[in-house]
Structure formats: structure tokens, C-alpha cells
Amino acid sequence: MRQGPSDCAGVDGESRGENHRAEGPNVAEGEQLIVEDPGGESTPPGCEHEESRPSSLPATKPDQTEKREPGRKCNIKWLKASEVAIWQKLDSDLSTVLEHSLRGKVDKKLNLFGDILYEECKARFGVLTNKQRNYSRAKGRRETEIDSMVQRRRQLRRRWRKSSEEEREGLKVLWNEVKQKLACMRRVERIRKRRKRKEKERSSFLRNPFRHARQLLEEKQSGRLEATKEVEHIRGQYSDPVEKTPLGTSGYVPRPPPPTTQFDSSPPRLSEVRAVVKKARSASAPGPNGIPYKLYKNCP
């Protein structure tokens, strides 16, 4: 496997203490105990530090299942506004159902109104189903090469354990070569991920500087904050010890002139309701009852 100059150029200063690692698959050949790893493969002495560094794993995101708010209803598959005939039939059917179903006081009617509309439209049109998105990311070229080199290093380690003394020197040279290439490629991959993380943080800062700064500066608070001296000072400055004492007469108070127009305390008129519904956007999100403005616009 040939290594391009772009993979290792300019990254000599990025090594993280690789000089302290022992050279070769086994320093004291045949005398030291070979440590068995959990996967059933033995790790030759001198490779513990390198094996402890995790290889480049595919970025997996947690299971992002949709969490619906309590009491939040599913969205209905509403018709298009151009299907006038179906909307007119729905309007007449809903009017008939409401005439036979709404009974009792006004509060009870208001509570039943939204539920009846939602259940009737849900049974007729159905609800929208959210598709599960697959967030698995394919490995890049360098990550694939790193995995293949890790497998190559393991094969050399197995062959080194089963080989004779004459063959171990050649396998040791191959093992060191694979080790150096793997360390260099991992170093370049770390630089790439760090650069990508910086670009993501930069775009987040430009999109919303205040939220980004708050996320950086805010720390997770634990414990209980106690500031008795400051609290007592604020309480003495801004509290009123006689706040519960009733006020007496304030003397002469000028009276405003009587109103010239009678206040309209009647219920909302149908024209006023239609004006509000007409002004509202059809794409507005529905409220807790699950009924958007589209139904009121097409079924007046």
C-alpha cells in the first residue's frame, strides 16, 4: 500500500508521544508473557499503548426517535385546496354531525367541538406517518485504509507468534512499517476531524453567535447557591413591610367623563370570525386540538 505525500506532509508536529512505545512485535522475544485481548487475539508487549488508542470508527448518531409532546395529536392528511367538491361534502357532513352531537352548556360544546372535528377528519383522511431516517454514514477512503491496515497488523502479529526465529526478523520489519503508516494515517485523520469540527463550530457561531457563546460559557451547575448577605440586602431595599396594610382614602380623585360609545359585550359575530380566519395563514401549525386553519378556510 503506497502512501501519498498529502497524508503525512506537514504533520510531524502532531505526533502524540509515539517515541516512548517499544519497537517490534515483542521486545524480549520468547520470554515475556503475551497478553490476550478480549476479542481472543493476543497483543504482543509494546503494543498496549497503540491498541488503547481507538481506531477510526464510523460516526453513529443516537436513535433519534420522534418524541411527541403529551397531548399533541398526529397531523392529518388534509386535501388540497383545489378539491372543492370534496371540501363541500366534508362541510355538509361536519355540519350534520355537529348538529346532532353538540349538547349541553357552552363550555362542554367548546370542548367537544375540536374533538369531533379531529376524529371525523382523522377517520376520513388518515394521519401522516413520519419516515425513519437512516443516519449511517459510509466510511471514507482513509478510514477504510486504516481498518485494512489494522487487519494487516493483526495478521502479522499472528504470523509472528507462529513463526520460527529466522522468520521473525522479517515479520518484525513488516510490522514496524505497517505501524508507522497506521500512526501517520491516524494522525492525518485526527487533523481532518478537528478541522471539520472547527468548521462546524464556526458556522454555528455565524448562524447564532449568542446561542453559540452561551453554550461555550455556560457550565453545568450543581449544588445549591447560598448568598444570605446579598439576599437580605435586596429584601431590605425593595420590600415593603406594610404592603398588606390597606390604604386609606386618597382624598379627591377626578372622575373621567362618561363614555360616549357603548362597550360591545356581545359574542363574536360570524363576519369577524371569517375575517380572522381569512387573514390567518393556511400553513400555520395546528394547535393542541390538531385542527389547522385550512379546515376553517375550506369549511366555513
Summary of the structure (lengths in Angstrom):
residues: 300
radius of gyration: 36.7
end to end distance: 72.7
largest distance: 115.4
contacts: 569
relative contact order: 0.13
helix: 50%
strand: 2%
